[in-house]
Amino acid sequence: MAMKIRLARGGSKKRPHYAIVATDSRMPRDGRFLEKLGTYNPLLAKDSEERVKMNMERVQYWLGQGAQPTDRVARFLEAAGVLAKTERKNMKKAEPGAKAKKRAEEKAAKAAAGAEE
């Protein structure tokens, strides 16, 4: 069984509240889970201790059983010092979109034409 440690959304519209759960990866996001490991409240300040709460003993147990944390949960575990920090790369993040590239080319062509005159 492929195990995951992931977030299950709760709360009302525009007021999210997440449970950190251990579940079978085939279950729906907010569906059945095996164990609730903690909570995450994104509405609280980033430096608040109430923002992310986890039962670290149970998290360690599930990691030992082969459960794979999702990206967001892995970041929580890295901040808590449970997992080693991994480097993430988003090579296309700073690259402008197609329209911006086209505008830049047109602007450069206009500037080159203006410099020739």
The first five atom37 places (N, CA, C, CB, O) and aatype in JSON, in Angstrom:
{
  "aatype": [12, 0, 12, 11, 9, 1, 10, 0, 1, 7, 7, 15, 11, 11, 1, 14, 8, 18, 0, 9, 19, 0, 16, 3, 15, 1, 12, 14, 1, 3, 7, 1, 13, 10, 6, 11, 10, 7, 16, 18, 2, 14, 10, 10, 0, 11, 3, 15, 6, 6, 1, 19, 11, 12, 2, 12, 6, 1, 19, 5, 18, 17, 10, 7, 5, 7, 0, 5, 14, 16, 3, 1, 19, 0, 1, 13, 10, 6, 0, 0, 7, 19, 10, 0, 11, 16, 6, 1, 11, 2, 12, 11, 11, 0, 6, 14, 7, 0, 11, 0, 11, 11, 1, 0, 6, 6, 11, 0, 0, 11, 0, 0, 0, 7, 0, 6, 6],
  "atom_mask": [
    [1, 1, 1, 1, 1],
    [1, 1, 1, 1, 1],
    [1, 1, 1, 1, 1],
    [1, 1, 1, 1, 1],
    [1, 1, 1, 1, 1],
    [1, 1, 1, 1, 1],
    [1, 1, 1, 1, 1],
    [1, 1, 1, 1, 1],
    [1, 1, 1, 1, 1],
    [1, 1, 1, 0, 1],
    [1, 1, 1, 0, 1],
    [1, 1, 1, 1, 1],
    [1, 1, 1, 1, 1],
    [1, 1, 1, 1, 1],
    [1, 1, 1, 1, 1],
    [1, 1, 1, 1, 1],
    [1, 1, 1, 1, 1],
    [1, 1, 1, 1, 1],
    [1, 1, 1, 1, 1],
    [1, 1, 1, 1, 1],
    [1, 1, 1, 1, 1],
    [1, 1, 1, 1, 1],
    [1, 1, 1, 1, 1],
    [1, 1, 1, 1, 1],
    [1, 1, 1, 1, 1],
    [1, 1, 1, 1, 1],
    [1, 1, 1, 1, 1],
    [1, 1, 1, 1, 1],
    [1, 1, 1, 1, 1],
    [1, 1, 1, 1, 1],
    [1, 1, 1, 0, 1],
    [1, 1, 1, 1, 1],
    [1, 1, 1, 1, 1],
    [1, 1, 1, 1, 1],
    [1, 1, 1, 1, 1],
    [1, 1, 1, 1, 1],
    [1, 1, 1, 1, 1],
    [1, 1, 1, 0, 1],
    [1, 1, 1, 1, 1],
    [1, 1, 1, 1, 1],
    [1, 1, 1, 1, 1],
    [1, 1, 1, 1, 1],
    [1, 1, 1, 1, 1],
    [1, 1, 1, 1, 1],
    [1, 1, 1, 1, 1],
    [1, 1, 1, 1, 1],
    [1, 1, 1, 1, 1],
    [1, 1, 1, 1, 1],
    [1, 1, 1, 1, 1],
    [1, 1, 1, 1, 1],
    [1, 1, 1, 1, 1],
    [1, 1, 1, 1, 1],
    [1, 1, 1, 1, 1],
    [1, 1, 1, 1, 1],
    [1, 1, 1, 1, 1],
    [1, 1, 1, 1, 1],
    [1, 1, 1, 1, 1],
    [1, 1, 1, 1, 1],
    [1, 1, 1, 1, 1],
    [1, 1, 1, 1, 1],
    [1, 1, 1, 1, 1],
    [1, 1, 1, 1, 1],
    [1, 1, 1, 1, 1],
    [1, 1, 1, 0, 1],
    [1, 1, 1, 1, 1],
    [1, 1, 1, 0, 1],
    [1, 1, 1, 1, 1],
    [1, 1, 1, 1, 1],
    [1, 1, 1, 1, 1],
    [1, 1, 1, 1, 1],
    [1, 1, 1, 1, 1],
    [1, 1, 1, 1, 1],
    [1, 1, 1, 1, 1],
    [1, 1, 1, 1, 1],
    [1, 1, 1, 1, 1],
    [1, 1, 1, 1, 1],
    [1, 1, 1, 1, 1],
    [1, 1, 1, 1, 1],
    [1, 1, 1, 1, 1],
    [1, 1, 1, 1, 1],
    [1, 1, 1, 0, 1],
    [1, 1, 1, 1, 1],
    [1, 1, 1, 1, 1],
    [1, 1, 1, 1, 1],
    [1, 1, 1, 1, 1],
    [1, 1, 1, 1, 1],
    [1, 1, 1, 1, 1],
    [1, 1, 1, 1, 1],
    [1, 1, 1, 1, 1],
    [1, 1, 1, 1, 1],
    [1, 1, 1, 1, 1],
    [1, 1, 1, 1, 1],
    [1, 1, 1, 1, 1],
    [1, 1, 1, 1, 1],
    [1, 1, 1, 1, 1],
    [1, 1, 1, 1, 1],
    [1, 1, 1, 0, 1],
    [1, 1, 1, 1, 1],
    [1, 1, 1, 1, 1],
    [1, 1, 1, 1, 1],
    [1, 1, 1, 1, 1],
    [1, 1, 1, 1, 1],
    [1, 1, 1, 1, 1],
    [1, 1, 1, 1, 1],
    [1, 1, 1, 1, 1],
    [1, 1, 1, 1, 1],
    [1, 1, 1, 1, 1],
    [1, 1, 1, 1, 1],
    [1, 1, 1, 1, 1],
    [1, 1, 1, 1, 1],
    [1, 1, 1, 1, 1],
    [1, 1, 1, 1, 1],
    [1, 1, 1, 1, 1],
    [1, 1, 1, 0, 1],
    [1, 1, 1, 1, 1],
    [1, 1, 1, 1, 1],
    [1, 1, 1, 1, 1]
  ],
  "atom_positions": [
    [[0.86, -1.17, 0.0], [0.0, 0.0, 0.0], [0.9, 1.23, 0.0], [-0.97, 0.0, 1.23], [1.79, 1.34, 0.84]],
    [[0.67, 2.15, -0.93], [1.46, 3.39, -1.05], [0.94, 4.41, -0.05], [1.41, 3.95, -2.49], [-0.17, 4.93, -0.2]],
    [[1.76, 4.71, 0.95], [1.34, 5.61, 2.02], [1.83, 7.03, 1.75], [1.86, 5.12, 3.37], [2.91, 7.24, 1.2]],
    [[1.01, 7.99, 2.15], [1.34, 9.41, 2.03], [1.07, 10.1, 3.35], [0.54, 10.07, 0.88], [0.17, 9.73, 4.09]],
    [[1.88, 11.12, 3.62], [1.57, 12.06, 4.69], [1.23, 13.35, 3.98], [2.78, 12.24, 5.73], [2.09, 13.96, 3.35]],
    [[-0.03, 13.76, 4.07], [-0.48, 14.91, 3.29], [-1.49, 15.75, 4.06], [-1.08, 14.45, 1.97], [-1.85, 15.43, 5.19]],
    [[-1.94, 16.82, 3.41], [-2.91, 17.72, 4.01], [-4.33, 17.34, 3.57], [-2.6, 19.19, 3.63], [-4.56, 17.01, 2.4]],
    [[-5.26, 17.37, 4.5], [-6.68, 17.18, 4.21], [-7.37, 18.49, 4.57], [-7.3, 15.94, 5.02], [-7.27, 18.95, 5.71]],
    [[-8.07, 19.09, 3.61], [-8.65, 20.42, 3.82], [-9.93, 20.35, 4.6], [-8.89, 21.09, 2.49], [-10.77, 19.47, 4.42]],
    [[-10.05, 21.31, 5.49], [-11.28, 21.48, 6.25], [-11.58, 22.96, 6.3], [0.0, 0.0, 0.0], [-10.95, 23.74, 5.59]],
    [[-12.52, 23.37, 7.12], [-12.85, 24.79, 7.2], [-13.85, 25.18, 6.14], [0.0, 0.0, 0.0], [-14.2, 24.39, 5.26]],
    [[-14.29, 26.42, 6.23], [-15.31, 26.89, 5.29], [-14.67, 27.6, 4.11], [-16.31, 27.82, 6.01], [-13.45, 27.7, 4.0]],
    [[-15.51, 28.09, 3.24], [-15.05, 28.81, 2.06], [-14.21, 30.02, 2.47], [-16.25, 29.24, 1.19], [-14.62, 30.8, 3.34]],
    [[-13.06, 30.19, 1.86], [-12.13, 31.3, 2.11], [-11.51, 31.27, 3.51], [-12.84, 32.61, 1.91], [-10.81, 32.21, 3.89]],
    [[-11.75, 30.21, 4.28], [-11.2, 30.08, 5.64], [-10.61, 28.67, 5.8], [-12.3, 30.36, 6.74], [-11.15, 27.87, 6.56]],
    [[-9.52, 28.37, 5.09], [-9.02, 26.99, 5.11], [-8.39, 26.61, 6.44], [-8.01, 26.79, 4.0], [-7.84, 27.45, 7.16]],
    [[-8.49, 25.35, 6.75], [-7.85, 24.76, 7.91], [-7.52, 23.33, 7.48], [-8.78, 24.8, 9.21], [-8.38, 22.63, 6.96]],
    [[-6.28, 22.9, 7.7], [-5.85, 21.6, 7.19], [-5.48, 20.66, 8.33], [-4.67, 21.76, 6.25], [-4.98, 21.08, 9.37]],
    [[-5.75, 19.39, 8.11], [-5.28, 18.34, 9.0], [-4.12, 17.65, 8.29], [-6.43, 17.31, 9.37], [-4.19, 17.39, 7.09]],
    [[-3.06, 17.36, 9.01], [-1.94, 16.59, 8.47], [-2.26, 15.14, 8.79], [-0.53, 17.06, 9.08], [-2.36, 14.76, 9.96]],
    [[-2.41, 14.32, 7.74], [-2.88, 12.95, 7.93], [-1.97, 11.95, 7.24], [-4.3, 12.81, 7.4], [-1.28, 12.27, 6.27]],
    [[-1.98, 10.73, 7.75], [-1.34, 9.59, 7.1], [-2.46, 8.81, 6.41], [-0.54, 8.68, 8.13], [-3.44, 8.43, 7.05]],
    [[-2.29, 8.59, 5.11], [-3.36, 7.96, 4.35], [-2.8, 7.12, 3.2], [-4.32, 9.01, 3.81], [-1.64, 7.26, 2.83]],
    [[-3.64, 6.28, 2.66], [-3.32, 5.55, 1.44], [-3.39, 6.57, 0.3], [-4.31, 4.33, 1.21], [-4.33, 7.37, 0.25]],
    [[-2.43, 6.55, -0.6], [-2.38, 7.55, -1.66], [-3.57, 7.46, -2.61], [-1.1, 7.41, -2.44], [-3.84, 8.41, -3.35]],
    [[-4.27, 6.34, -2.62], [-5.42, 6.19, -3.53], [-6.7, 6.81, -2.99], [-5.66, 4.73, -3.81], [-7.67, 6.94, -3.73]],
    [[-6.7, 7.2, -1.72], [-7.89, 7.82, -1.13], [-8.01, 9.27, -1.58], [-7.83, 7.73, 0.42], [-7.01, 9.9, -1.9]],
    [[-9.23, 9.82, -1.6], [-9.41, 11.22, -1.97], [-8.77, 12.16, -0.95], [-10.89, 11.54, -2.12], [-8.52, 11.77, 0.19]],
    [[-8.5, 13.38, -1.35], [-7.8, 14.36, -0.51], [-8.45, 14.51, 0.86], [-7.77, 15.71, -1.2], [-7.76, 14.47, 1.88]],
    [[-9.76, 14.68, 0.89], [-10.46, 14.89, 2.16], [-11.17, 13.62, 2.62], [-11.46, 16.03, 2.03], [-12.04, 13.66, 3.5]],
    [[-10.81, 12.49, 2.03], [-11.5, 11.25, 2.33], [-10.92, 10.52, 3.52], [0.0, 0.0, 0.0], [-10.39, 11.12, 4.45]],
    [[-11.03, 9.21, 3.46], [-10.62, 8.36, 4.57], [-9.12, 8.44, 4.81], [-11.03, 6.92, 4.32], [-8.33, 8.48, 3.86]],
    [[-8.72, 8.47, 6.06], [-7.31, 8.46, 6.4], [-7.09, 7.5, 7.56], [-6.8, 9.88, 6.76], [-8.04, 7.12, 8.24]],
    [[-5.84, 7.12, 7.77], [-5.53, 6.16, 8.82], [-5.31, 6.83, 10.17], [-4.32, 5.36, 8.45], [-5.74, 6.32, 11.2]],
    [[-4.64, 7.99, 10.14], [-4.34, 8.66, 11.4], [-4.13, 10.15, 11.18], [-3.11, 8.05, 12.07], [-3.52, 10.56, 10.19]],
    [[-4.64, 10.96, 12.09], [-4.41, 12.4, 12.05], [-3.12, 12.69, 12.83], [-5.64, 13.2, 12.67], [-3.0, 12.33, 14.0]],
    [[-2.17, 13.32, 12.16], [-0.86, 13.56, 12.75], [-0.67, 14.98, 13.25], [0.21, 13.23, 11.76], [0.25, 15.24, 14.02]],
    [[-1.52, 15.9, 12.82], [-1.37, 17.28, 13.25], [-2.32, 18.2, 12.5], [0.0, 0.0, 0.0], [-3.23, 17.75, 11.81]],
    [[-2.08, 19.51, 12.66], [-2.91, 20.51, 12.0], [-2.05, 21.61, 11.4], [-3.93, 21.11, 12.98], [-0.91, 21.81, 11.81]],
    [[-2.61, 22.31, 10.42], [-1.96, 23.45, 9.78], [-3.03, 24.5, 9.55], [-1.25, 23.04, 8.43], [-4.04, 24.23, 8.91]],
    [[-2.79, 25.72, 10.07], [-3.73, 26.82, 9.89], [-3.01, 27.94, 9.15], [-4.29, 27.31, 11.27], [-2.28, 28.71, 9.77]],
    [[-3.19, 28.06, 7.83], [-2.47, 29.06, 7.04], [-2.89, 30.5, 7.33], [-2.65, 28.78, 5.59], [-2.22, 31.43, 6.89]],
    [[-3.99, 30.69, 8.06], [-4.46, 32.05, 8.35], [-3.68, 32.71, 9.48], [-5.93, 32.02, 8.69], [-3.75, 33.93, 9.65]],
    [[-2.97, 31.92, 10.26], [-2.18, 32.48, 11.35], [-0.86, 33.05, 10.84], [-1.91, 31.4, 12.42], [-0.42, 32.73, 9.73]],
    [[-0.24, 33.9, 11.64], [1.04, 34.51, 11.26], [2.1, 33.42, 11.1], [1.5, 35.56, 12.33], [2.06, 32.39, 11.76]],
    [[3.07, 33.69, 10.2], [4.08, 32.68, 9.9], [4.94, 32.32, 11.1], [4.96, 33.16, 8.79], [5.46, 31.21, 11.18]],
    [[5.1, 33.26, 12.04], [5.94, 32.98, 13.2], [5.14, 32.41, 14.38], [6.65, 34.24, 13.63], [5.71, 32.16, 15.44]],
    [[3.86, 32.2, 14.2], [3.02, 31.66, 15.26], [3.3, 30.17, 15.47], [1.53, 31.89, 14.93], [3.45, 29.42, 14.5]],
    [[3.37, 29.75, 16.73], [3.61, 28.34, 17.02], [2.35, 27.5, 16.78], [4.08, 28.17, 18.46], [2.44, 26.27, 16.66]],
    [[1.2, 28.14, 16.71], [-0.07, 27.43, 16.49], [-0.3, 27.15, 15.01], [-1.23, 28.24, 17.05], [-1.22, 26.4, 14.67]],
    [[0.51, 27.73, 14.11], [0.31, 27.58, 12.67], [0.45, 26.11, 12.23], [1.31, 28.45, 11.89], [-0.41, 25.59, 11.52]],
    [[1.52, 25.46, 12.65], [1.74, 24.05, 12.32], [1.98, 23.29, 13.62], [2.94, 23.87, 11.33], [2.9, 23.6, 14.37]],
    [[1.15, 22.29, 13.85], [1.31, 21.42, 15.02], [1.37, 19.99, 14.5], [0.14, 21.6, 16.06], [0.53, 19.58, 13.7]],
    [[2.36, 19.22, 14.98], [2.48, 17.83, 14.55], [2.88, 16.96, 15.74], [3.51, 17.69, 13.41], [3.62, 17.39, 16.62]],
    [[2.39, 15.72, 15.74], [2.82, 14.72, 16.7], [4.05, 14.05, 16.08], [1.66, 13.68, 17.03], [3.92, 13.14, 15.27]],
    [[5.24, 14.52, 16.47], [6.47, 14.1, 15.81], [6.76, 12.6, 15.98], [7.64, 14.9, 16.34], [7.33, 11.99, 15.09]],
    [[6.37, 12.02, 17.1], [6.59, 10.58, 17.29], [5.85, 9.78, 16.23], [6.15, 10.14, 18.69], [6.39, 8.84, 15.65]],
    [[4.6, 10.15, 16.0], [3.79, 9.42, 15.01], [4.26, 9.71, 13.58], [2.31, 9.78, 15.16], [4.21, 8.83, 12.72]],
    [[4.71, 10.93, 13.33], [5.25, 11.26, 12.0], [6.48, 10.4, 11.74], [5.6, 12.78, 11.9], [6.64, 9.84, 10.65]],
    [[7.36, 10.29, 12.74], [8.57, 9.46, 12.6], [8.17, 8.0, 12.34], [9.46, 9.56, 13.87], [8.79, 7.31, 11.53]],
    [[7.14, 7.53, 13.04], [6.68, 6.16, 12.85], [6.26, 5.94, 11.4], [5.52, 5.85, 13.79], [6.68, 4.96, 10.77]],
    [[5.43, 6.84, 10.88], [4.93, 6.65, 9.51], [6.04, 6.8, 8.48], [3.82, 7.65, 9.22], [6.03, 6.1, 7.47]],
    [[7.0, 7.69, 8.72], [8.14, 7.79, 7.81], [8.93, 6.49, 7.84], [9.06, 8.99, 8.2], [9.43, 6.04, 6.8]],
    [[9.05, 5.89, 9.01], [9.73, 4.6, 9.13], [8.99, 3.48, 8.42], [0.0, 0.0, 0.0], [9.61, 2.51, 7.97]],
    [[7.68, 3.6, 8.31], [6.86, 2.6, 7.61], [6.89, 2.81, 6.1], [5.43, 2.65, 8.11], [6.3, 2.03, 5.35]],
    [[7.56, 3.88, 5.64], [7.68, 4.11, 4.2], [6.74, 5.15, 3.65], [0.0, 0.0, 0.0], [6.63, 5.29, 2.43]],
    [[6.05, 5.89, 4.5], [5.13, 6.92, 4.01], [5.93, 8.06, 3.4], [4.22, 7.44, 5.16], [6.96, 8.47, 3.95]],
    [[5.47, 8.58, 2.28], [6.13, 9.68, 1.59], [5.38, 10.98, 1.85], [6.23, 9.4, 0.06], [4.17, 11.04, 1.6]],
    [[6.06, 12.01, 2.37], [5.37, 13.28, 2.59], [5.19, 14.04, 1.28], [6.15, 14.14, 3.6], [6.02, 13.93, 0.38]],
    [[4.12, 14.79, 1.16], [3.92, 15.65, 0.0], [4.87, 16.84, 0.11], [2.44, 16.11, -0.11], [5.52, 17.01, 1.15]],
    [[4.96, 17.66, -0.92], [5.9, 18.79, -0.93], [5.67, 19.73, 0.25], [5.77, 19.57, -2.23], [6.62, 20.11, 0.92]],
    [[4.43, 20.1, 0.5], [4.13, 21.05, 1.57], [4.45, 20.44, 2.94], [2.66, 21.48, 1.51], [5.03, 21.12, 3.8]],
    [[4.08, 19.2, 3.15], [4.37, 18.54, 4.43], [5.88, 18.35, 4.59], [3.63, 17.19, 4.52], [6.4, 18.47, 5.7]],
    [[6.57, 18.07, 3.5], [8.03, 17.92, 3.56], [8.67, 19.23, 4.02], [8.59, 17.5, 2.19], [9.65, 19.21, 4.76]],
    [[8.13, 20.36, 3.58], [8.66, 21.66, 4.03], [8.44, 21.85, 5.53], [7.99, 22.81, 3.25], [9.31, 22.37, 6.22]],
    [[7.29, 21.43, 6.03], [7.03, 21.51, 7.47], [8.04, 20.65, 8.24], [5.58, 21.05, 7.8], [8.57, 21.07, 9.26]],
    [[8.29, 19.44, 7.71], [9.22, 18.53, 8.39], [10.65, 19.05, 8.32], [9.14, 17.14, 7.76], [11.43, 18.86, 9.26]],
    [[11.01, 19.72, 7.23], [12.33, 20.33, 7.13], [12.48, 21.45, 8.15], [12.57, 20.88, 5.71], [13.53, 21.58, 8.78]],
    [[11.44, 22.24, 8.31], [11.48, 23.34, 9.28], [11.58, 22.79, 10.71], [10.24, 24.22, 9.14], [12.19, 23.42, 11.57]],
    [[10.99, 21.63, 10.95], [11.04, 21.02, 12.28], [12.34, 20.25, 12.51], [9.85, 20.09, 12.48], [12.62, 19.83, 13.62]],
    [[13.13, 20.08, 11.45], [14.41, 19.39, 11.57], [14.31, 17.87, 11.46], [0.0, 0.0, 0.0], [15.27, 17.17, 11.79]],
    [[13.18, 17.35, 11.0], [13.01, 15.91, 10.88], [13.61, 15.4, 9.58], [11.52, 15.54, 10.96], [14.27, 14.35, 9.56]],
    [[13.4, 16.11, 8.49], [13.95, 15.73, 7.2], [15.12, 16.64, 6.83], [12.87, 15.78, 6.11], [15.2, 17.79, 7.28]],
    [[16.01, 16.11, 6.01], [17.11, 16.93, 5.51], [16.56, 17.92, 4.48], [18.24, 16.05, 4.87], [15.65, 17.59, 3.72]],
    [[17.1, 19.12, 4.47], [16.62, 20.15, 3.57], [17.03, 19.81, 2.14], [17.17, 21.54, 3.97], [18.2, 19.52, 1.87]],
    [[16.07, 19.84, 1.23], [16.36, 19.55, -0.17], [16.29, 20.85, -0.96], [15.37, 18.5, -0.74], [15.51, 21.75, -0.65]],
    [[17.1, 20.92, -1.98], [17.11, 22.12, -2.81], [16.08, 21.95, -3.91], [18.52, 22.38, -3.41], [16.05, 20.93, -4.6]],
    [[15.23, 22.95, -4.07], [14.2, 22.91, -5.1], [14.56, 23.88, -6.2], [12.81, 23.25, -4.51], [15.1, 24.96, -5.94]],
    [[14.27, 23.5, -7.41], [14.6, 24.35, -8.54], [13.36, 24.59, -9.39], [15.73, 23.72, -9.4], [12.62, 23.66, -9.72]],
    [[13.15, 25.83, -9.72], [12.1, 26.19, -10.66], [12.76, 27.06, -11.71], [10.88, 26.92, -9.94], [12.75, 28.29, -11.61]],
    [[13.32, 26.43, -12.7], [14.13, 27.12, -13.69], [13.34, 28.15, -14.49], [14.76, 26.12, -14.61], [13.9, 29.14, -14.95]],
    [[12.06, 27.92, -14.67], [11.27, 28.8, -15.53], [10.57, 29.92, -14.75], [10.23, 28.0, -16.28], [9.84, 30.71, -15.34]],
    [[10.79, 30.0, -13.45], [10.1, 30.98, -12.64], [10.41, 32.41, -13.08], [10.46, 30.8, -11.19], [9.5, 33.23, -13.19]],
    [[11.69, 32.71, -13.33], [12.09, 34.07, -13.66], [12.0, 34.36, -15.15], [13.5, 34.33, -13.19], [12.2, 35.49, -15.58]],
    [[11.7, 33.35, -15.94], [11.63, 33.54, -17.38], [10.31, 34.23, -17.76], [11.75, 32.18, -18.11], [9.25, 33.79, -17.33]],
    [[10.38, 35.31, -18.56], [9.14, 36.0, -18.94], [8.29, 35.13, -19.87], [9.46, 37.33, -19.61], [8.78, 34.2, -20.5]],
    [[7.01, 35.47, -19.92], [6.09, 34.75, -20.77], [6.27, 35.1, -22.24], [0.0, 0.0, 0.0], [7.11, 35.93, -22.59]],
    [[5.49, 34.47, -23.11], [5.63, 34.63, -24.55], [5.34, 36.07, -24.98], [4.69, 33.67, -25.29], [6.06, 36.63, -25.8]],
    [[4.27, 36.68, -24.42], [3.92, 38.05, -24.81], [5.0, 39.03, -24.38], [2.58, 38.46, -24.19], [5.34, 39.95, -25.13]],
    [[5.54, 38.85, -23.19], [6.59, 39.75, -22.7], [7.84, 39.62, -23.55], [6.92, 39.46, -21.22], [8.51, 40.62, -23.82]],
    [[8.17, 38.41, -23.97], [9.34, 38.21, -24.84], [9.13, 38.92, -26.17], [9.59, 36.69, -25.08], [10.04, 39.56, -26.69]],
    [[7.92, 38.8, -26.71], [7.62, 39.43, -28.0], [7.71, 40.95, -27.89], [6.21, 39.01, -28.5], [8.27, 41.6, -28.77]],
    [[7.17, 41.53, -26.8], [7.26, 42.97, -26.59], [8.71, 43.43, -26.46], [6.48, 43.38, -25.34], [9.09, 44.48, -26.99]],
    [[9.53, 42.65, -25.78], [10.94, 43.0, -25.62], [11.67, 42.97, -26.95], [11.63, 42.04, -24.63], [12.51, 43.83, -27.22]],
    [[11.35, 42.0, -27.79], [11.97, 41.91, -29.13], [11.56, 43.11, -29.98], [11.56, 40.6, -29.84], [12.39, 43.7, -30.66]],
    [[10.25, 43.48, -29.93], [9.78, 44.63, -30.7], [10.45, 45.91, -30.22], [8.25, 44.75, -30.6], [10.83, 46.75, -31.04]],
    [[10.59, 46.07, -28.92], [11.22, 47.25, -28.34], [12.68, 47.32, -28.75], [11.09, 47.24, -26.82], [13.17, 48.4, -29.08]],
    [[13.38, 46.19, -28.74], [14.78, 46.16, -29.15], [14.92, 46.48, -30.63], [15.41, 44.8, -28.85], [15.86, 47.16, -31.03]],
    [[13.98, 45.98, -31.44], [14.03, 46.25, -32.88], [13.78, 47.73, -33.14], [12.98, 45.39, -33.64], [14.44, 48.33, -34.0]],
    [[12.83, 48.34, -32.4], [12.54, 49.76, -32.53], [13.75, 50.61, -32.12], [11.33, 50.13, -31.69], [14.08, 51.6, -32.78]],
    [[14.4, 50.22, -31.04], [15.58, 50.95, -30.55], [16.71, 50.84, -31.54], [16.03, 50.41, -29.18], [17.44, 51.81, -31.76]],
    [[16.88, 49.68, -32.15], [17.95, 49.5, -33.15], [17.65, 50.33, -34.4], [18.09, 48.0, -33.53], [18.56, 50.91, -34.99]],
    [[16.39, 50.39, -34.8], [16.01, 51.19, -35.97], [16.2, 52.68, -35.66], [14.53, 50.91, -36.38], [16.64, 53.44, -36.53]],
    [[15.89, 53.09, -34.45], [16.05, 54.5, -34.05], [17.52, 54.88, -33.96], [0.0, 0.0, 0.0], [17.87, 56.02, -34.24]],
    [[18.37, 53.96, -33.57], [19.81, 54.24, -33.44], [20.47, 54.35, -34.8], [20.5, 53.15, -32.61], [21.45, 55.08, -34.95]],
    [[19.94, 53.65, -35.78], [20.52, 53.69, -37.14], [20.25, 55.03, -37.81], [19.95, 52.54, -38.0], [21.03, 55.47, -38.66]],
    [[19.17, 55.68, -37.46], [18.8, 56.92, -38.15], [19.61, 58.06, -37.71], [17.38, 57.24, -37.94], [19.41, 59.18, -38.2]]
  ]
}
